[in-house]
Amino acid sequence: MRYVYSLFMSPRRNKKDALDPWEAPDPALAVALEELEYYRRERDRASRLYQAAETLLLLAAAGATLAAGLGAAKWLTASLAASALMLTSILRVFDWHGNWLDFANASLELRTAINQHRLIPDDRRCNEPSQRRLIDQIDEIAARQGSQWISRRRQVVRDLDQ
């Protein structure tokens, strides 16, 4: 599962000189906040892609219907209909809607774990059991996300093969 986590769920840092979260005074919290930022960024990205693709799909489908009704050139009607079909396939293959929901769910779960960790008094928060508990929660969320992602990918392949 660590492999899946590293490929699909680990935060992508933009800065080469970013601080190592393990060097922070509360390393588990630093790791959790980094993960939370990743899930939020990916949630927003998936949301934008999904909404843009759905909007384009609606425009292409409506345009094809309108073009056919107005007796437009066959190539225009066919192009719009083909665009709608292509967008439908893209939405199925990339499943941005599913990604949006999964990343939103993971960010909520992670935010809950962070809040629970922050409620622990400072003198006990940075001890080994508290740190381990939060890291275990982070790993559990990432593993679940990885499993769900793989399961959805397999379903897409099965659907496309039928």
MDAnalysis code that builds the backbone (N, CA, C; Angstrom):
import MDAnalysis as mda
import numpy as np

u = mda.Universe.empty(486, n_residues=162, atom_resindex=np.repeat(np.arange(162), 3), trajectory=True)
u.add_TopologyAttr("name", ["N", "CA", "C"] * 162)
u.add_TopologyAttr("resid", np.arange(1, 163))
u.add_TopologyAttr("resname", ["MET", "ARG", "TYR", "VAL", "TYR", "SER", "LEU", "PHE", "MET", "SER", "PRO", "ARG", "ARG", "ASN", "LYS", "LYS", "ASP", "ALA", "LEU", "ASP", "PRO", "TRP", "GLU", "ALA", "PRO", "ASP", "PRO", "ALA", "LEU", "ALA", "VAL", "ALA", "LEU", "GLU", "GLU", "LEU", "GLU", "TYR", "TYR", "ARG", "ARG", "GLU", "ARG", "ASP", "ARG", "ALA", "SER", "ARG", "LEU", "TYR", "GLN", "ALA", "ALA", "GLU", "THR", "LEU", "LEU", "LEU", "LEU", "ALA", "ALA", "ALA", "GLY", "ALA", "THR", "LEU", "ALA", "ALA", "GLY", "LEU", "GLY", "ALA", "ALA", "LYS", "TRP", "LEU", "THR", "ALA", "SER", "LEU", "ALA", "ALA", "SER", "ALA", "LEU", "MET", "LEU", "THR", "SER", "ILE", "LEU", "ARG", "VAL", "PHE", "ASP", "TRP", "HIS", "GLY", "ASN", "TRP", "LEU", "ASP", "PHE", "ALA", "ASN", "ALA", "SER", "LEU", "GLU", "LEU", "ARG", "THR", "ALA", "ILE", "ASN", "GLN", "HIS", "ARG", "LEU", "ILE", "PRO", "ASP", "ASP", "ARG", "ARG", "CYS", "ASN", "GLU", "PRO", "SER", "GLN", "ARG", "ARG", "LEU", "ILE", "ASP", "GLN", "ILE", "ASP", "GLU", "ILE", "ALA", "ALA", "ARG", "GLN", "GLY", "SER", "GLN", "TRP", "ILE", "SER", "ARG", "ARG", "ARG", "GLN", "VAL", "VAL", "ARG", "ASP", "LEU", "ASP", "GLN"])
u.atoms.positions = np.array([
    [0.815, -1.181, 0.000],
    [0.000, 0.000, 0.000],
    [0.866, 1.255, 0.000],
    [2.028, 1.191, 0.569],
    [2.919, 2.335, 0.610],
    [3.256, 2.795, -0.810],
    [3.357, 1.836, -1.747],
    [3.661, 2.168, -3.129],
    [2.543, 3.017, -3.729],
    [1.296, 2.587, -3.511],
    [0.140, 3.328, -4.013],
    [0.124, 4.712, -3.392],
    [0.376, 4.755, -2.103],
    [0.407, 6.033, -1.396],
    [1.429, 6.974, -2.024],
    [2.600, 6.454, -2.289],
    [3.652, 7.311, -2.834],
    [3.327, 7.774, -4.255],
    [2.638, 6.953, -5.016],
    [2.304, 7.336, -6.382],
    [1.158, 8.331, -6.462],
    [0.122, 8.115, -5.652],
    [-1.106, 8.866, -5.849],
    [-1.520, 9.764, -4.702],
    [-1.027, 9.540, -3.519],
    [-1.562, 10.255, -2.382],
    [-0.564, 11.151, -1.652],
    [0.694, 11.012, -1.922],
    [1.650, 11.822, -1.174],
    [1.624, 13.254, -1.671],
    [1.881, 14.186, -0.777],
    [1.840, 15.583, -1.205],
    [2.939, 15.903, -2.196],
    [2.612, 16.729, -3.154],
    [3.603, 17.167, -4.136],
    [4.079, 18.544, -3.713],
    [5.301, 18.651, -3.309],
    [5.825, 19.949, -2.893],
    [6.338, 20.696, -4.102],
    [6.001, 21.969, -4.172],
    [6.448, 22.789, -5.285],
    [7.824, 23.376, -5.047],
    [8.212, 23.537, -3.811],
    [9.474, 24.174, -3.492],
    [10.507, 23.123, -3.100],
    [11.658, 23.206, -3.727],
    [12.725, 22.272, -3.402],
    [13.266, 22.517, -2.007],
    [13.157, 23.742, -1.543],
    [13.705, 24.082, -0.241],
    [12.654, 24.003, 0.869],
    [11.554, 23.286, 0.633],
    [10.518, 23.161, 1.656],
    [11.091, 22.461, 2.886],
    [10.604, 22.879, 4.021],
    [11.077, 22.303, 5.267],
    [10.610, 20.860, 5.408],
    [11.438, 20.048, 6.001],
    [11.081, 18.663, 6.273],
    [10.112, 18.649, 7.451],
    [8.896, 18.118, 7.264],
    [7.921, 18.146, 8.358],
    [8.401, 17.380, 9.596],
    [9.296, 16.437, 9.405],
    [9.789, 15.650, 10.529],
    [10.734, 16.458, 11.422],
    [11.148, 17.629, 10.957],
    [12.012, 18.504, 11.750],
    [11.196, 19.514, 12.559],
    [9.895, 19.547, 12.380],
    [9.032, 20.502, 13.077],
    [8.890, 20.119, 14.554],
    [8.511, 21.067, 15.397],
    [8.312, 20.768, 16.817],
    [7.232, 19.692, 17.037],
    [6.199, 19.698, 16.191],
    [5.148, 18.676, 16.238],
    [5.128, 18.016, 14.856],
    [6.007, 17.015, 14.646],
    [6.150, 16.447, 13.302],
    [4.874, 15.808, 12.753],
    [4.122, 15.136, 13.600],
    [2.899, 14.499, 13.110],
    [1.912, 15.543, 12.598],
    [1.800, 16.636, 13.315],
    [0.911, 17.711, 12.879],
    [1.411, 18.328, 11.575],
    [2.718, 18.521, 11.447],
    [3.277, 19.085, 10.216],
    [2.997, 18.170, 9.025],
    [3.153, 16.867, 9.214],
    [2.853, 15.903, 8.146],
    [1.367, 15.954, 7.811],
    [0.528, 15.982, 8.829],
    [-0.922, 16.006, 8.619],
    [-1.349, 17.267, 7.862],
    [-0.785, 18.399, 8.218],
    [-1.136, 19.647, 7.535],
    [-0.681, 19.632, 6.079],
    [0.473, 19.016, 5.827],
    [0.963, 18.886, 4.450],
    [0.021, 17.986, 3.638],
    [-0.385, 16.885, 4.238],
    [-1.330, 15.976, 3.577],
    [-2.666, 16.673, 3.336],
    [-3.138, 17.420, 4.334],
    [-4.404, 18.130, 4.198],
    [-4.353, 19.111, 3.031],
    [-3.253, 19.817, 2.901],
    [-3.092, 20.748, 1.781],
    [-3.137, 20.002, 0.448],
    [-2.496, 18.842, 0.382],
    [-2.524, 18.034, -0.843],
    [-3.961, 17.629, -1.187],
    [-4.698, 17.083, -0.211],
    [-6.063, 16.638, -0.477],
    [-6.956, 17.803, -0.889],
    [-6.795, 18.948, -0.269],
    [-7.596, 20.121, -0.639],
    [-7.262, 20.597, -2.048],
    [-5.982, 20.626, -2.366],
    [-5.560, 21.064, -3.704],
    [-6.112, 20.107, -4.770],
    [-6.006, 18.817, -4.529],
    [-6.508, 17.834, -5.492],
    [-8.031, 17.836, -5.561],
    [-8.695, 18.073, -4.443],
    [-10.162, 18.192, -4.438],
    [-10.583, 19.348, -5.330],
    [-9.940, 20.484, -5.160],
    [-10.291, 21.665, -5.953],
    [-9.994, 21.450, -7.435],
    [-8.876, 20.799, -7.725],
    [-8.506, 20.512, -9.119],
    [-9.533, 19.594, -9.769],
    [-9.891, 18.508, -9.074],
    [-10.873, 17.567, -9.616],
    [-12.226, 18.244, -9.801],
    [-12.598, 19.102, -8.868],
    [-13.864, 19.831, -8.977],
    [-13.887, 20.710, -10.216],
    [-12.819, 21.459, -10.422],
    [-12.761, 22.349, -11.602],
    [-12.797, 21.548, -12.895],
    [-12.027, 20.469, -12.974],
    [-12.006, 19.649, -14.193],
    [-13.364, 19.028, -14.464],
    [-13.996, 18.499, -13.423],
    [-15.303, 17.873, -13.583],
    [-16.338, 18.899, -14.063],
    [-16.389, 20.046, -13.413],
    [-17.381, 21.055, -13.769],
    [-17.142, 21.611, -15.174],
    [-15.890, 21.795, -15.537],
    [-15.580, 22.278, -16.888],
    [-15.984, 21.244, -17.934],
    [-15.649, 19.993, -17.701],
    [-15.986, 18.939, -18.670],
    [-17.496, 18.770, -18.792],
    [-18.207, 18.809, -17.668],
    [-19.670, 18.684, -17.706],
    [-20.300, 19.862, -18.456],
    [-19.782, 21.060, -18.230],
    [-20.302, 22.232, -18.923],
    [-20.072, 22.117, -20.428],
    [-18.856, 21.720, -20.813],
    [-18.558, 21.531, -22.238],
    [-19.429, 20.439, -22.845],
    [-19.671, 19.377, -22.095],
    [-20.525, 18.289, -22.576],
    [-21.941, 18.801, -22.835],
    [-22.482, 19.556, -21.906],
    [-23.828, 20.120, -22.089],
    [-23.886, 21.051, -23.298],
    [-22.870, 21.887, -23.442],
    [-22.830, 22.797, -24.585],
    [-22.725, 22.042, -25.911],
    [-21.896, 21.004, -25.952],
    [-21.730, 20.227, -27.183],
    [-23.018, 19.481, -27.532],
    [-23.646, 18.872, -26.527],
    [-24.886, 18.131, -26.784],
    [-26.008, 19.078, -27.219],
    [-26.138, 20.196, -26.527],
    [-27.166, 21.167, -26.915],
    [-26.862, 21.749, -28.282],
    [-25.595, 22.015, -28.557],
    [-25.200, 22.557, -29.857],
    [-25.494, 21.587, -30.986],
    [-25.247, 20.297, -30.747],
    [-25.530, 19.287, -31.783],
    [-27.032, 19.218, -32.061],
    [-27.824, 19.257, -31.010],
    [-29.284, 19.217, -31.165],
    [-29.778, 20.456, -31.909],
    [-29.267, 21.595, -31.508],
    [-29.651, 22.844, -32.149],
    [-29.217, 22.874, -33.614],
    [-27.990, 22.444, -33.868],
    [-27.482, 22.433, -35.248],
    [-28.332, 21.522, -36.126],
    [-28.695, 20.348, -35.600],
    [-29.523, 19.424, -36.378],
    [-30.909, 20.038, -36.626],
    [-31.476, 20.667, -35.609],
    [-32.796, 21.277, -35.740],
    [-32.816, 22.442, -36.714],
    [-31.712, 23.160, -36.799],
    [-31.644, 24.315, -37.702],
    [-31.178, 23.926, -39.101],
    [-30.860, 22.648, -39.289],
    [-30.413, 22.196, -40.605],
    [-29.010, 22.683, -40.942],
    [-28.169, 22.793, -39.939],
    [-26.785, 23.247, -40.167],
    [-26.038, 22.198, -40.986],
    [-24.868, 22.573, -41.426],
    [-24.041, 21.654, -42.215],
    [-23.822, 20.354, -41.440],
    [-23.808, 19.270, -42.186],
    [-23.654, 17.949, -41.556],
    [-22.355, 17.848, -40.771],
    [-21.299, 18.442, -41.285],
    [-20.012, 18.352, -40.586],
    [-20.058, 19.051, -39.229],
    [-20.827, 20.148, -39.127],
    [-20.943, 20.877, -37.862],
    [-21.736, 20.053, -36.852],
    [-22.855, 19.515, -37.273],
    [-23.678, 18.689, -36.391],
    [-22.894, 17.468, -35.936],
    [-22.220, 16.812, -36.876],
    [-21.434, 15.621, -36.535],
    [-20.273, 15.966, -35.591],
    [-19.640, 17.097, -35.808],
    [-18.524, 17.512, -34.949],
    [-18.991, 17.767, -33.521],
    [-20.120, 18.422, -33.387],
    [-20.651, 18.694, -32.049],
    [-21.072, 17.399, -31.349],
    [-21.708, 16.508, -32.101],
    [-22.115, 15.221, -31.524],
    [-20.884, 14.388, -31.139],
    [-19.866, 14.400, -31.972],
    [-18.636, 13.665, -31.662],
    [-17.941, 14.262, -30.436],
    [-17.982, 15.570, -30.313],
    [-17.398, 16.231, -29.137],
    [-18.119, 15.807, -27.862],
    [-19.441, 15.729, -27.925],
    [-20.220, 15.298, -26.762],
    [-19.871, 13.854, -26.391],
    [-19.738, 13.000, -27.396],
    [-19.365, 11.604, -27.137],
    [-17.965, 11.519, -26.533],
    [-17.048, 12.293, -27.076],
    [-15.677, 12.288, -26.565],
    [-15.646, 12.770, -25.112],
    [-16.365, 13.832, -24.804],
    [-16.395, 14.346, -23.431],
    [-17.023, 13.351, -22.466],
    [-18.045, 12.639, -22.921],
    [-18.648, 11.603, -22.087],
    [-17.627, 10.528, -21.748],
    [-16.863, 10.121, -22.738],
    [-15.826, 9.109, -22.508],
    [-14.730, 9.635, -21.586],
    [-14.319, 10.858, -21.776],
    [-13.284, 11.454, -20.922],
    [-13.754, 11.493, -19.472],
    [-14.995, 11.874, -19.261],
    [-15.535, 11.908, -17.900],
    [-15.528, 10.523, -17.261],
    [-15.852, 9.506, -18.038],
    [-15.833, 8.133, -17.511],
    [-14.427, 7.678, -17.187],
    [-13.507, 7.952, -18.075],
    [-12.138, 7.455, -17.902],
    [-11.437, 8.152, -16.743],
    [-11.519, 9.466, -16.682],
    [-10.781, 10.195, -15.655],
    [-11.533, 10.301, -14.334],
    [-12.825, 10.130, -14.358],
    [-13.665, 10.104, -13.158],
    [-13.353, 11.247, -12.195],
    [-13.341, 12.458, -12.700],
    [-13.057, 13.613, -11.857],
    [-14.105, 13.798, -10.768],
    [-15.332, 13.392, -11.051],
    [-16.368, 13.504, -10.025],
    [-16.047, 12.598, -8.839],
    [-15.685, 11.367, -9.118],
    [-15.302, 10.437, -8.047],
    [-14.078, 10.930, -7.292],
    [-13.106, 11.470, -8.024],
    [-11.910, 12.019, -7.377],
    [-12.278, 13.192, -6.468],
    [-13.142, 14.044, -6.961],
    [-13.584, 15.204, -6.190],
    [-14.187, 14.744, -4.862],
    [-15.088, 13.781, -4.929],
    [-15.742, 13.290, -3.720],
    [-14.743, 12.603, -2.785],
    [-13.867, 11.787, -3.335],
    [-12.884, 11.080, -2.500],
    [-11.909, 12.037, -1.822],
    [-11.414, 13.012, -2.565],
    [-10.484, 13.972, -1.965],
    [-11.199, 14.847, -0.929],
    [-12.451, 15.195, -1.190],
    [-13.212, 15.978, -0.208],
    [-13.407, 15.175, 1.068],
    [-13.737, 13.899, 0.923],
    [-13.926, 13.035, 2.082],
    [-12.622, 12.876, 2.861],
    [-11.523, 12.661, 2.158],
    [-10.229, 12.504, 2.827],
    [-9.840, 13.778, 3.564],
    [-10.084, 14.927, 2.962],
    [-9.724, 16.179, 3.641],
    [-10.570, 16.383, 4.888],
    [-11.839, 15.978, 4.853],
    [-12.679, 16.073, 6.046],
    [-12.188, 15.131, 7.147],
    [-11.865, 13.907, 6.765],
    [-11.348, 12.954, 7.747],
    [-10.041, 13.441, 8.361],
    [-9.179, 13.952, 7.526],
    [-7.886, 14.427, 8.000],
    [-8.045, 15.664, 8.888],
    [-8.943, 16.555, 8.503],
    [-9.183, 17.735, 9.333],
    [-9.694, 17.333, 10.712],
    [-10.561, 16.312, 10.759],
    [-11.059, 15.811, 12.037],
    [-9.919, 15.262, 12.886],
    [-9.039, 14.481, 12.272],
    [-7.894, 13.922, 13.003],
    [-6.972, 15.028, 13.514],
    [-6.762, 16.052, 12.696],
    [-5.916, 17.183, 13.103],
    [-6.551, 17.916, 14.279],
    [-7.849, 18.157, 14.204],
    [-8.531, 18.848, 15.298],
    [-8.444, 18.055, 16.596],
    [-8.627, 16.748, 16.503],
    [-8.521, 15.907, 17.699],
    [-7.108, 15.970, 18.271],
    [-6.113, 15.963, 17.399],
    [-4.721, 16.039, 17.844],
    [-4.446, 17.386, 18.516],
    [-4.981, 18.443, 17.953],
    [-4.750, 19.784, 18.513],
    [-5.447, 19.986, 19.860],
    [-6.458, 19.186, 20.150],
    [-7.142, 19.291, 21.438],
    [-6.321, 18.702, 22.583],
    [-5.333, 17.902, 22.254],
    [-4.468, 17.329, 23.285],
    [-3.591, 18.449, 23.833],
    [-3.469, 18.564, 25.149],
    [-2.607, 19.620, 25.714],
    [-1.185, 19.537, 25.160],
    [-0.573, 20.711, 25.000],
    [0.757, 20.800, 24.387],
    [1.782, 19.865, 25.018],
    [1.748, 19.756, 26.325],
    [2.762, 18.936, 26.993],
    [2.611, 17.446, 26.687],
    [1.424, 17.023, 26.242],
    [1.230, 15.604, 25.896],
    [1.131, 15.364, 24.395],
    [0.941, 16.436, 23.627],
    [0.733, 16.289, 22.185],
    [1.982, 15.796, 21.454],
    [3.143, 16.204, 21.896],
    [4.378, 15.859, 21.189],
    [5.038, 14.605, 21.729],
    [4.311, 13.842, 22.552],
    [4.900, 12.583, 23.007],
    [4.672, 11.496, 21.958],
    [5.391, 10.412, 22.084],
    [5.391, 9.361, 21.061],
    [4.010, 8.750, 20.797],
    [3.205, 8.427, 21.807],
    [1.883, 7.845, 21.509],
    [0.959, 8.791, 20.732],
    [0.961, 10.067, 21.082],
    [0.104, 11.025, 20.366],
    [0.567, 11.198, 18.923],
    [1.873, 11.280, 18.735],
    [2.435, 11.414, 17.396],
    [2.091, 10.181, 16.551],
    [2.285, 9.017, 17.147],
    [2.017, 7.764, 16.429],
    [0.536, 7.651, 16.057],
    [-0.343, 8.056, 16.974],
    [-1.783, 7.964, 16.705],
    [-2.161, 8.804, 15.488],
    [-1.651, 10.035, 15.411],
    [-1.978, 10.888, 14.271],
    [-1.368, 10.354, 12.983],
    [-0.129, 9.907, 13.034],
    [0.502, 9.332, 11.833],
    [-0.256, 8.084, 11.386],
    [-0.700, 7.255, 12.324],
    [-1.495, 6.070, 11.965],
    [-2.798, 6.470, 11.282],
    [-3.428, 7.545, 11.768],
    [-4.660, 8.015, 11.139],
    [-4.386, 8.530, 9.725],
    [-3.288, 9.247, 9.554],
    [-2.908, 9.742, 8.226],
    [-2.699, 8.568, 7.278],
    [-1.943, 7.577, 7.740],
    [-1.669, 6.408, 6.902],
    [-2.943, 5.629, 6.575],
    [-3.853, 5.544, 7.534],
    [-5.119, 4.836, 7.307],
    [-5.959, 5.553, 6.246],
    [-6.028, 6.861, 6.334],
    [-6.781, 7.645, 5.347],
    [-6.156, 7.484, 3.962],
    [-4.834, 7.579, 3.890],
    [-4.140, 7.437, 2.605],
    [-4.326, 6.042, 2.027],
    [-4.247, 5.022, 2.866],
    [-4.426, 3.650, 2.385],
    [-5.847, 3.442, 1.862],
    [-6.818, 3.975, 2.578],
    [-8.212, 3.846, 2.136],
    [-8.425, 4.573, 0.810],
    [-7.855, 5.767, 0.700],
    [-7.965, 6.519, -0.552],
    [-7.319, 5.749, -1.701],
    [-6.150, 5.196, -1.455],
    [-5.475, 4.413, -2.489],
    [-6.297, 3.210, -2.918],
    [-6.873, 2.515, -1.964],
    [-7.708, 1.346, -2.272],
    [-8.947, 1.740, -3.061],
    [-9.578, 2.834, -2.659],
    [-10.769, 3.285, -3.380],
    [-10.419, 3.697, -4.804],
    [-9.295, 4.384, -4.951],
    [-8.881, 4.823, -6.274],
    [-8.623, 3.621, -7.179],
    [-7.912, 2.631, -6.671],
    [-7.620, 1.424, -7.451],
    [-8.912, 0.702, -7.809],
    [-9.815, 0.597, -6.866],
    [-11.094, -0.069, -7.114],
    [-11.877, 0.645, -8.216],
    [-11.911, 1.967, -8.167],
    [-12.610, 2.718, -9.210],
    [-11.930, 2.558, -10.557],
    [-10.613, 2.557, -10.591],
    [-9.879, 2.381, -11.854],
    [-10.196, 1.011, -12.446],
    [-10.208, -0.010, -11.612],
    [-10.531, -1.358, -12.098],
    [-11.939, -1.418, -12.657],
    [-12.877, -0.723, -11.997],
    [-14.255, -0.703, -12.474],
    [-14.346, -0.008, -13.828],
    [-13.617, 1.058, -14.016],
    [-13.611, 1.762, -15.309],
    [-13.101, 0.822, -16.399],
    [-12.039, 0.096, -16.123],
    [-11.494, -0.838, -17.109],
    [-12.517, -1.919, -17.422],
    [-13.175, -2.460, -16.387],
    [-14.211, -3.493, -16.634],
    [-15.342, -2.931, -17.475],
    [-15.770, -1.696, -17.161],
    [-16.853, -1.073, -17.921],
    [-16.473, -0.849, -19.379],
    [-15.226, -0.441, -19.595],
    [-14.771, -0.182, -20.972],
    [-14.598, -1.484, -21.767],
    [-14.294, -2.563, -21.070],
    [-14.126, -3.850, -21.757],
    [-15.450, -4.467, -22.176],
    [-16.536, -4.024, -21.563],
    [-17.847, -4.624, -21.888],
    [-18.467, -3.987, -23.091],
])
